[in-house]
Amino acid sequence: MKLLNNAETAELLGLKPNTLEIWRIQGRGPVFRKIGRAVRYVEADVLAWLDAQACNSTSEYDSGQRRHLTTA
């Protein structure tokens, strides 16, 4: 199990680290773990969450048929 910190996860997803911080507060994004004060993401969880965000069409995205940026 490979653990990623906030910056590594943001880089993997092509996001700014602050975006992940906001998503954690909002209950969005990939699942994470708190180890003491440190936030860590399991790489496999991040990749599974990313895969779950896939859409087949823009109408699927717009109709809410997929869970937009939610925890998988």
Secondary structure, 3 states (H helix, E strand, C coil): CCEECHHHHHHHHCCCHHHHHHHHHHCECCCCEEECCEEEEEHHHHHHHHHHCCCCCHHHHHCCCCCCCECC
